[in-house]
Amino acid sequence: MKKLKEILEKDDWQKRFKKRGIAFFNFLSDWVHYIKKKVVVKENFAWQDIKGYRILLKALFCELKTQPIIGFSDALITASKKMLLNEKLLNTYVAIIYKRTKFLEFISL
């Protein structure tokens, strides 16, 4: 416990985490895996009741909206797949990705 407290007091991990890069996405993937392992996730599971879920989900959606689609990292894709354990997010994912494509321009040709 003492070692964990020392690690949490350092700000190196916080800086890497704030960048929402590979460290953030790997944490998110592991976090969802941990929840799945500890809790029986059923169809009507209340994800929003898990502390920090909404904040992490919002951060993930911000990255999906801002990063170039072509440049999505493997870590971002893996974290997105894991978050889809909550099937209610599928429409939101599709809407975000759809808005980022040039599909409408293609149709108007």
DSSP file (Angstrom, degrees, kcal/mol; ACC not computed):
  #  RESIDUE AA STRUCTURE BP1 BP2  ACC     N-H-->O    O-->H-N    N-H-->O    O-->H-N    TCO  KAPPA ALPHA  PHI   PSI    X-CA   Y-CA   Z-CA
    1    1 A M     >        0   0    0      0, 0.0     4,-2.2     0, 0.0     5,-0.2   0.000 360.0 360.0 360.0 -37.2    0.0    0.0    0.0
    2    2 A K  H  >  +     0   0    0      1,-0.2     4,-2.0     2,-0.2     5,-0.1   0.901 360.0  50.9 -63.3 -40.9    2.9    2.3    0.8
    3    3 A K  H  > S+     0   0    0      1,-0.2     4,-2.3     2,-0.2    -1,-0.2   0.908 109.0  51.2 -64.3 -42.5    4.4    1.8   -2.7
    4    4 A L  H  > S+     0   0    0      1,-0.2     4,-2.6     2,-0.2    -1,-0.2   0.912 108.7  51.6 -61.2 -42.5    1.0    2.6   -4.4
    5    5 A K  H  X S+     0   0    0     -4,-2.2     4,-1.4     1,-0.2    -1,-0.2   0.897 109.5  50.0 -61.9 -40.6    0.7    5.8   -2.4
    6    6 A E  H  X S+     0   0    0     -4,-2.0     4,-0.9     2,-0.2    -1,-0.2   0.909 111.4  48.8 -63.8 -42.3    4.2    6.8   -3.5
    7    7 A I  H >< S+     0   0    0     -4,-2.3     3,-0.7     1,-0.2     6,-0.3   0.917 109.8  51.2 -64.1 -43.7    3.4    6.1   -7.1
    8    8 A L  H 3< S+     0   0    0     -4,-2.6    -1,-0.2     1,-0.2    -2,-0.2   0.787 104.7  58.0 -66.6 -26.8    0.1    8.1   -7.0
    9    9 A E  H 3< S+     0   0    0     -4,-1.4    -1,-0.2    -5,-0.2    -2,-0.2   0.751  90.1  86.6 -75.8 -22.9    1.9   11.1   -5.5
   10   10 A K    <<  -     0   0    0     -4,-0.9     4,-0.3    -3,-0.7     3,-0.1  -0.456  69.6-149.4 -74.4 150.8    4.3   11.3   -8.5
   11   11 A D  S  > S+     0   0    0      1,-0.1     4,-2.0     2,-0.1     5,-0.2   0.434  75.5  90.4-104.1   1.7    3.0   13.3  -11.4
   12   12 A D  H  > S+     0   0    0      1,-0.2     4,-1.9     2,-0.2     5,-0.2   0.941  91.5  44.5 -60.0 -47.9    4.7   11.4  -14.3
   13   13 A W  H  > S+     0   0    0     -6,-0.3     4,-2.4     1,-0.2    -1,-0.2   0.849 110.5  56.1 -67.4 -32.5    1.8    9.0  -14.7
   14   14 A Q  H  > S+     0   0    0     -4,-0.3     4,-2.2     2,-0.2    -1,-0.2   0.898 106.3  49.7 -66.9 -39.6   -0.7   11.9  -14.5
   15   15 A K  H  X S+     0   0    0     -4,-2.0     4,-1.0     2,-0.2    -2,-0.2   0.915 113.2  46.1 -64.1 -43.3    1.0   13.7  -17.3
   16   16 A R  H  <>S+     0   0    0     -4,-1.9     5,-0.7     1,-0.2     8,-0.4   0.890 113.1  50.3 -66.0 -39.0    1.0   10.6  -19.6
   17   17 A F  H ><5S+     0   0    0     -4,-2.4     3,-1.5     1,-0.2    -2,-0.2   0.882 104.9  56.7 -67.6 -39.3   -2.6    9.9  -18.7
   18   18 A K  H 3<5S+     0   0    0     -4,-2.2    -1,-0.2     1,-0.3    -2,-0.2   0.775  95.9  65.4 -64.4 -26.8   -3.8   13.5  -19.5
   19   19 A K  T 3<5S-     0   0    0     -4,-1.0    -1,-0.3    -3,-0.3    -2,-0.2   0.647  99.1-138.7 -70.7 -13.0   -2.4   13.2  -23.0
   20   20 A R  T < 5 +     0   0    0     -3,-1.5    -3,-0.1    -4,-0.3    -2,-0.1   0.916  56.6 131.9  52.9  48.2   -5.0   10.5  -23.6
   21   21 A G  S  ><S-     0   0    0     -5,-0.7     4,-2.4    -4,-0.0     5,-0.2   0.003  76.6 -47.5-103.3-147.8   -2.5    8.4  -25.5
   22   22 A I  H  > S+     0   0    0      1,-0.2     4,-2.7     2,-0.2     5,-0.3   0.867 134.2  55.3 -59.0 -40.1   -1.6    4.8  -25.4
   23   23 A A  H  > S+     0   0    0      1,-0.2     4,-2.2     2,-0.2    -1,-0.2   0.921 110.2  46.4 -60.7 -43.9   -1.3    4.8  -21.5
   24   24 A F  H  > S+     0   0    0     -8,-0.4     4,-2.5     2,-0.2    -2,-0.2   0.936 114.5  45.9 -63.5 -47.1   -4.9    6.1  -21.2
   25   25 A F  H  X S+     0   0    0     -4,-2.4     4,-2.3     2,-0.2    -2,-0.2   0.874 112.5  50.3 -68.1 -36.7   -6.4    3.6  -23.7
   26   26 A N  H  X S+     0   0    0     -4,-2.7     4,-2.5    -5,-0.2    -1,-0.2   0.905 111.1  49.7 -66.3 -40.0   -4.5    0.7  -22.2
   27   27 A F  H  X S+     0   0    0     -4,-2.2     4,-2.8    -5,-0.3    -2,-0.2   0.937 110.2  50.8 -60.5 -45.7   -5.8    1.7  -18.8
   28   28 A L  H  X S+     0   0    0     -4,-2.5     4,-2.3     1,-0.2     5,-0.2   0.909 110.7  48.4 -59.6 -43.9   -9.3    2.0  -20.1
   29   29 A S  H  X S+     0   0    0     -4,-2.3     4,-2.2     1,-0.2    -1,-0.2   0.929 114.6  45.2 -62.2 -45.7   -9.1   -1.5  -21.7
   30   30 A D  H  X S+     0   0    0     -4,-2.5     4,-2.4     2,-0.2    -2,-0.2   0.863 110.8  54.7 -66.7 -35.6   -7.8   -3.0  -18.4
   31   31 A W  H  X S+     0   0    0     -4,-2.8     4,-2.3     2,-0.2    -2,-0.2   0.924 109.8  45.3 -64.2 -45.7  -10.4   -1.1  -16.4
   32   32 A V  H  X S+     0   0    0     -4,-2.3     4,-2.7     2,-0.2    -2,-0.2   0.907 112.5  52.1 -64.7 -41.0  -13.3   -2.5  -18.4
   33   33 A H  H  X S+     0   0    0     -4,-2.2     4,-2.0    -5,-0.2    -2,-0.2   0.907 109.4  50.2 -60.4 -41.8  -11.7   -6.0  -18.2
   34   34 A Y  H  X S+     0   0    0     -4,-2.4     4,-2.3     2,-0.2     5,-0.2   0.919 111.0  48.2 -62.4 -45.4  -11.4   -5.7  -14.4
   35   35 A I  H  X S+     0   0    0     -4,-2.3     4,-2.7     1,-0.2    -2,-0.2   0.925 111.2  50.6 -62.2 -44.4  -15.1   -4.6  -14.2
   36   36 A K  H  < S+     0   0    0     -4,-2.7     5,-0.3     1,-0.2    -1,-0.2   0.876 112.8  47.2 -60.7 -37.5  -16.2   -7.5  -16.4
   37   37 A K  H  < S+     0   0    0     -4,-2.0    -1,-0.2    -5,-0.2    -2,-0.2   0.866 119.1  38.3 -72.5 -37.1  -14.2   -9.9  -14.2
   38   38 A K  H  < S+     0   0    0     -4,-2.3     2,-0.4    -5,-0.1    -2,-0.2   0.746 117.7  46.3 -87.4 -25.8  -15.5   -8.6  -10.9
   39   39 A V  S  < S-     0   0    0     -4,-2.7     2,-1.0    -5,-0.2    -1,-0.1  -0.923  82.3-119.1-122.9 142.1  -19.1   -7.9  -11.8
   40   40 A V        -     0   0    0     -2,-0.4     2,-0.8     1,-0.0    -3,-0.1  -0.712  33.3-149.6 -78.1 109.3  -21.6  -10.1  -13.7
   41   41 A V        +     0   0    0     -2,-1.0     2,-0.2    -5,-0.3    -1,-0.0  -0.730  23.7 175.0 -87.9 113.1  -22.3   -7.8  -16.7
   42   42 A K    >   -     0   0    0     -2,-0.8     3,-1.7     1,-0.0     0, 0.0  -0.536  47.5 -89.1-109.5 178.1  -25.9   -8.5  -17.8
   43   43 A E  T 3  S+     0   0    0      1,-0.3    44,-0.1    -2,-0.2    -2,-0.0   0.867 126.6  39.1 -56.9 -41.0  -28.0   -6.8  -20.5
   44   44 A N  T 3  S+     0   0    0      2,-0.1    -1,-0.3     3,-0.0     2,-0.1  -0.023  81.5 149.8-102.6  30.4  -29.4   -4.2  -18.1
   45   45 A F    <   -     0   0    0     -3,-1.7     2,-1.5     1,-0.1     3,-0.2  -0.425  49.6-128.2 -65.1 134.6  -26.2   -3.6  -16.2
   46   46 A A    >   +     0   0    0      1,-0.2     3,-1.5    -2,-0.1     4,-0.3  -0.617  35.7 169.6 -90.0  80.8  -26.0    0.0  -14.9
   47   47 A W  G >  S+     0   0    0     -2,-1.5     3,-2.2     1,-0.3     6,-0.2   0.869  72.3  65.3 -58.0 -38.8  -22.6    1.1  -16.3
   48   48 A Q  G 3  S+     0   0    0      1,-0.3     6,-0.3    -3,-0.2    -1,-0.3   0.681  91.7  64.9 -62.5 -16.8  -23.3    4.8  -15.4
   49   49 A D  G <  S+     0   0    0     -3,-1.5     2,-0.5     2,-0.1    -1,-0.3   0.594  78.3  98.9 -82.2 -10.2  -23.3    3.8  -11.7
   50   50 A I  S X  S-     0   0    0     -3,-2.2     3,-2.2    -4,-0.3     4,-0.4  -0.657  88.6-107.8 -79.8 127.2  -19.7    2.8  -11.7
   51   51 A K  T 3  S+     0   0    0     -2,-0.5    -1,-0.1     1,-0.3    -2,-0.1  -0.303 100.7  10.7 -58.8 128.4  -17.6    5.6  -10.4
   52   52 A G  T 3> S+     0   0    0     -4,-0.1     4,-2.5    -2,-0.0    -1,-0.3   0.284  92.1 115.9  89.5  -9.5  -15.6    7.4  -13.1
   53   53 A Y  H <> S+     0   0    0     -3,-2.2     4,-2.8     1,-0.2     5,-0.2   0.934  75.8  46.6 -59.5 -49.7  -17.4    5.7  -16.0
   54   54 A R  H  > S+     0   0    0     -4,-0.4     4,-2.4    -6,-0.3    -1,-0.2   0.886 113.2  49.4 -62.9 -39.0  -19.0    8.8  -17.4
   55   55 A I  H  > S+     0   0    0      2,-0.2     4,-2.2     1,-0.2    -1,-0.2   0.935 114.1  44.7 -65.8 -46.2  -15.8   10.8  -17.2
   56   56 A L  H  X S+     0   0    0     -4,-2.5     4,-2.3     1,-0.2    -2,-0.2   0.897 113.8  50.4 -65.7 -40.0  -13.7    8.0  -18.9
   57   57 A L  H  X S+     0   0    0     -4,-2.8     4,-2.7    -5,-0.3    -2,-0.2   0.916 109.8  50.2 -64.2 -42.9  -16.4    7.5  -21.6
   58   58 A K  H  X S+     0   0    0     -4,-2.4     4,-2.3    -5,-0.2    -1,-0.2   0.907 110.3  50.4 -62.2 -41.8  -16.6   11.2  -22.3
   59   59 A A  H  X S+     0   0    0     -4,-2.2     4,-1.8     2,-0.2    -1,-0.2   0.904 110.9  49.2 -63.2 -41.2  -12.8   11.3  -22.7
   60   60 A L  H  X S+     0   0    0     -4,-2.3     4,-2.3     2,-0.2    -2,-0.2   0.932 111.0  49.0 -63.8 -45.7  -12.9    8.4  -25.1
   61   61 A F  H  X S+     0   0    0     -4,-2.7     4,-2.0     1,-0.2    -2,-0.2   0.878 107.8  55.2 -62.4 -37.7  -15.6   10.0  -27.2
   62   62 A C  H  X S+     0   0    0     -4,-2.3     4,-1.5     1,-0.2    -1,-0.2   0.908 109.3  47.5 -61.0 -40.7  -13.6   13.2  -27.3
   63   63 A E  H  X S+     0   0    0     -4,-1.8     4,-2.6     1,-0.2    -2,-0.2   0.892 109.8  52.2 -67.9 -39.0  -10.7   11.3  -28.7
   64   64 A L  H  < S+     0   0    0     -4,-2.3    -1,-0.2     1,-0.2    -2,-0.2   0.850 112.9  46.7 -63.7 -32.9  -12.9    9.5  -31.3
   65   65 A K  H  < S+     0   0    0     -4,-2.0    -1,-0.2    -5,-0.2    -2,-0.2   0.771 122.1  32.7 -79.5 -26.4  -14.2   12.9  -32.4
   66   66 A T  H  < S+     0   0    0     -4,-1.5    -2,-0.2    -5,-0.2    -3,-0.2   0.787  95.3  85.1-106.7 -31.2  -10.8   14.6  -32.6
   67   67 A Q  S  < S-     0   0    0     -4,-2.6     2,-0.1    -5,-0.2     5,-0.1  -0.462  90.1 -98.7 -74.1 145.1   -8.2   12.1  -33.7
   68   68 A P    >   -     0   0    0      0, 0.0     3,-0.8     0, 0.0     4,-0.2  -0.416  27.5-134.2 -61.8 132.6   -7.9   11.5  -37.4
   69   69 A I  G >  S+     0   0    0      1,-0.3     3,-1.5     2,-0.2    -2,-0.1   0.894 106.8  53.1 -57.0 -41.7   -9.8    8.3  -38.3
   70   70 A I  G 3  S+     0   0    0      1,-0.3    -1,-0.3    -3,-0.0    -3,-0.0   0.814 108.8  52.3 -62.6 -29.2   -6.9    7.0  -40.4
   71   71 A G  G <  S+     0   0    0     -3,-0.8    -1,-0.3     2,-0.0    -2,-0.2   0.260  72.0 139.4 -94.9  12.1   -4.6    7.5  -37.4
   72   72 A F    <   -     0   0    0     -3,-1.5     2,-0.1    -4,-0.2    -3,-0.0  -0.370  50.3-131.5 -57.3 126.9   -6.6    5.6  -34.8
   73   73 A S     >  -     0   0    0      1,-0.1     4,-2.2    -2,-0.1     5,-0.2  -0.367  15.7-114.5 -76.9 160.4   -4.1    3.7  -32.7
   74   74 A D  H  > S+     0   0    0      1,-0.2     4,-2.6     2,-0.2     5,-0.2   0.870 118.7  55.6 -60.6 -36.2   -4.5    0.0  -31.9
   75   75 A A  H  > S+     0   0    0      2,-0.2     4,-2.4     1,-0.2    -1,-0.2   0.892 107.4  48.3 -65.0 -39.8   -4.9    1.0  -28.3
   76   76 A L  H  > S+     0   0    0      2,-0.2     4,-2.3     1,-0.2    -2,-0.2   0.914 112.8  48.1 -65.7 -43.2   -7.8    3.4  -29.1
   77   77 A I  H  X S+     0   0    0     -4,-2.2     4,-2.4     2,-0.2    -2,-0.2   0.920 112.8  48.2 -64.0 -43.9   -9.5    0.7  -31.2
   78   78 A T  H  X S+     0   0    0     -4,-2.6     4,-2.4     2,-0.2    -2,-0.2   0.923 112.0  48.9 -63.7 -44.5   -9.1   -1.9  -28.5
   79   79 A A  H  X S+     0   0    0     -4,-2.4     4,-2.4     1,-0.2    -1,-0.2   0.899 110.7  51.6 -62.1 -39.9  -10.4    0.4  -25.8
   80   80 A S  H  X S+     0   0    0     -4,-2.3     4,-1.2     2,-0.2    -2,-0.2   0.921 109.7  49.1 -62.6 -44.1  -13.4    1.3  -28.0
   81   81 A K  H  < S+     0   0    0     -4,-2.4     3,-0.4     1,-0.2    -2,-0.2   0.911 111.5  49.3 -61.4 -42.6  -14.2   -2.4  -28.5
   82   82 A K  H >< S+     0   0    0     -4,-2.4     3,-1.7     1,-0.2    -1,-0.2   0.897 106.9  54.8 -65.9 -39.0  -14.0   -3.1  -24.8
   83   83 A M  H >< S+     0   0    0     -4,-2.4     3,-1.9     1,-0.3    -1,-0.2   0.768  92.6  73.5 -65.7 -23.2  -16.2   -0.2  -24.0
   84   84 A L  T 3<  +     0   0    0     -4,-1.2    -1,-0.3    -3,-0.4    -2,-0.2   0.420  65.2  93.6 -73.6   5.0  -18.8   -1.7  -26.4
   85   85 A L  T <  S+     0   0    0     -3,-1.7     2,-1.2     1,-0.2    -1,-0.3   0.819  77.8  68.2 -59.4 -29.1  -19.4   -4.2  -23.7
   86   86 A N  S X  S-     0   0    0     -3,-1.9     3,-2.1    -4,-0.2    -1,-0.2  -0.798  80.2-166.9 -87.0  95.1  -22.1   -1.7  -22.9
   87   87 A E  G >  S+     0   0    0     -2,-1.2     3,-1.5     1,-0.3     4,-0.3   0.676  76.4  76.2 -62.4 -18.9  -24.1   -2.3  -26.0
   88   88 A K  G 3  S+     0   0    0      1,-0.3     4,-0.4     2,-0.1     3,-0.3   0.653  86.9  63.6 -67.4 -13.5  -26.1    0.9  -25.5
   89   89 A L  G <> S+     0   0    0     -3,-2.1     4,-2.5     1,-0.2    -1,-0.3   0.587  75.7  90.6 -84.7 -10.7  -23.1    2.8  -26.8
   90   90 A L  H <> S+     0   0    0     -3,-1.5     4,-2.6     1,-0.2     5,-0.2   0.890  85.2  49.5 -57.8 -44.9  -23.2    1.3  -30.3
   91   91 A N  H  > S+     0   0    0     -4,-0.3     4,-2.5    -3,-0.3    -1,-0.2   0.894 111.6  49.8 -61.2 -40.1  -25.5    4.0  -31.7
   92   92 A T  H  > S+     0   0    0     -4,-0.4     4,-2.5     2,-0.2    -2,-0.2   0.920 110.6  49.7 -65.5 -43.5  -23.3    6.8  -30.3
   93   93 A Y  H  X S+     0   0    0     -4,-2.5     4,-2.5     2,-0.2     5,-0.3   0.946 112.3  47.5 -58.4 -49.0  -20.1    5.1  -31.8
   94   94 A V  H  X S+     0   0    0     -4,-2.6     4,-2.9     1,-0.2     5,-0.2   0.915 111.8  50.5 -60.8 -43.4  -21.8    4.8  -35.2
   95   95 A A  H  X S+     0   0    0     -4,-2.5     4,-2.3    -5,-0.2    -1,-0.2   0.911 111.1  48.4 -61.8 -43.2  -23.0    8.4  -35.1
   96   96 A I  H  X S+     0   0    0     -4,-2.5     4,-0.9     2,-0.2    -2,-0.2   0.949 116.6  41.3 -63.0 -49.1  -19.5    9.7  -34.2
   97   97 A I  H  X S+     0   0    0     -4,-2.5     4,-0.6     1,-0.2     3,-0.5   0.900 113.5  53.5 -67.5 -40.3  -17.7    7.8  -36.9
   98   98 A Y  H >< S+     0   0    0     -4,-2.9     3,-1.3    -5,-0.3     5,-0.4   0.915 106.6  52.1 -60.7 -44.1  -20.4    8.5  -39.5
   99   99 A K  H 3< S+     0   0    0     -4,-2.3    -1,-0.2     1,-0.3    -2,-0.2   0.751 106.9  55.3 -64.4 -23.2  -20.2   12.3  -38.9
  100  100 A R  H 3< S+     0   0    0     -4,-0.9    -1,-0.3    -3,-0.5    -2,-0.2   0.564  95.0  83.5 -87.8  -9.0  -16.4   12.1  -39.4
  101  101 A T  S << S-     0   0    0     -3,-1.3     3,-0.3    -4,-0.6     4,-0.1  -0.416  78.9-129.4 -90.1 169.1  -16.6   10.4  -42.8
  102  102 A K     >  +     0   0    0      1,-0.2     4,-1.9    -2,-0.1     5,-0.1  -0.090  67.7 125.2-104.7  32.2  -17.2   12.1  -46.1
  103  103 A F  H  >  +     0   0    0     -5,-0.4     4,-2.1     1,-0.2    -1,-0.2   0.880  69.6  53.3 -60.9 -40.7  -20.0    9.8  -47.0
  104  104 A L  H  > S+     0   0    0     -3,-0.3     4,-1.7     1,-0.2    -1,-0.2   0.885 108.3  50.2 -64.9 -37.8  -22.5   12.6  -47.7
  105  105 A E  H  4 S+     0   0    0      1,-0.2     4,-0.5     2,-0.2    -1,-0.2   0.885 109.4  52.6 -64.7 -37.4  -20.0   14.3  -50.1
  106  106 A F  H >< S+     0   0    0     -4,-1.9     3,-0.9     1,-0.2    -2,-0.2   0.892 107.9  50.4 -64.7 -41.1  -19.7   10.9  -51.9
  107  107 A I  H 3< S+     0   0    0     -4,-2.1    -1,-0.2     1,-0.2    -2,-0.2   0.868 104.5  57.8 -65.9 -37.1  -23.5   10.5  -52.3
  108  108 A S  T 3<        0   0    0     -4,-1.7    -1,-0.2     1,-0.3    -2,-0.2   0.582 360.0 360.0 -74.8  -7.9  -23.9   14.0  -53.8
  109  109 A L    <         0   0    0     -3,-0.9    -1,-0.3    -4,-0.5    -2,-0.1   0.507 360.0 360.0 -70.2 360.0  -21.5   13.2  -56.6
